Amino acid sequence: MGKGQNESDDQPEEQEERAEQPESPGLEKELEELLAQAGVDLDSLPLEDQVSSLKTSLEQAQQETAGNLDTAQRAQAEMVNFRRRTDEDRIANAKYANSRLIANILPVLEELDLAISHTESGTEINDSFLEGIKLIQRKLTGVLESEGVAAIEAVGLMFNPMEHEAVGTEESTEVEPGYITQILRPGFRLHDRVIRPVQVMVATAPKEQSEAT
């Protein structure tokens, strides 16, 4: 009878010891997965080899994670650059969408300028007709300027093949060689893009001066 009583007294103590021991099924599962990936049987290895194998598997997993993170960051950076380039292209296309139409309108403006200059130099001038032409010229110029069109300056500047088209050369003692003496046909720029170069005459040194040098 006494022995049975002692056994009943020991059972609560064993239950308390079991309750005090923490269980970590999640950690054991992770370790088993790492070992399974590495192709290692946990039960067949000594404790030191188990620890070494786990460290190796953990380092490999960390390297793979770092590689995946780097790939993801690169992909994100490429996407940002792609969106930026797309936005820039869209803005540029909208900015220069009317360039073809404007290039076709420019000769009309040039004809108006010629008509005004010829009318003003004539002996018989119809003031109302001349004012009408000037009004059309001003309105057309205003429309082009509102779209970002600006005339290209040339006279007195160094010849620039990106903006100027040399039609010929002329000797000059007043203008340095390589500089523009006169404009033969106006040129225009749409924002920062040349849509029609200005035709010019470029100064050269007189023959006597060039022979002397």
C-alpha positions, 0 to 999 in steps of 0.5 A: 500500500505504501509503494502505491502511494509513493508512485502516485506522489511521484507522478505530479512531480514528473508532470511538473518537470515536463511542463517546465521544459519548453518545446520548440517544434518550429525550430526543430522543423526549420533545422530538419528542412535545412538538413533535408536541403543539404541532403544530411541525415541528422540522426546519423551525424555526431553532435559536432558534425550536426552543428557544422552542417547546420552552420554551412546550410545557414550560410548558404541560405543567407547567401541565397537571400542576399543574392535574391535581395540584390536581384530584386533591388536591381530590378526595381532600379531598372524599373525606375529608370525605365519609367523615367525614360518613358516619361522623358520620351513622352514629354519630348514627343509632346514638346515637339509634336507640332514641329512639322506643322510649324516648319510648314508655316514658317515660309508663310511668315517669310512671305509676309515679311517680304511682302511688307518690305516690298510694299514699304519700299514702293512708291504707291503704298496702300496704308490699309492694305499694309496694316492688314498684312502687318496685323497678320504677320504679328498674329502669326508671329505671336502664335509661333512664339507661344508654341516655343518658336524663336528666331536664330540669331546670326549676324556678328556671331561665329559660324555654328554649323549646328544652327547656321547654313553657309550659302557663301562667303564674302571678303570683309575688313570689318568682320573677322573671318569665320563670322557671319555678315548677313542673313539670307534666309531666317532660321528658327528654333523650336524650344532647344531644337533647330527646325530650320537653320538660318542661311548666312554669308560668312566673312573671309579675309581680303585676298591682299591681306591673306596673301600678305600674311 
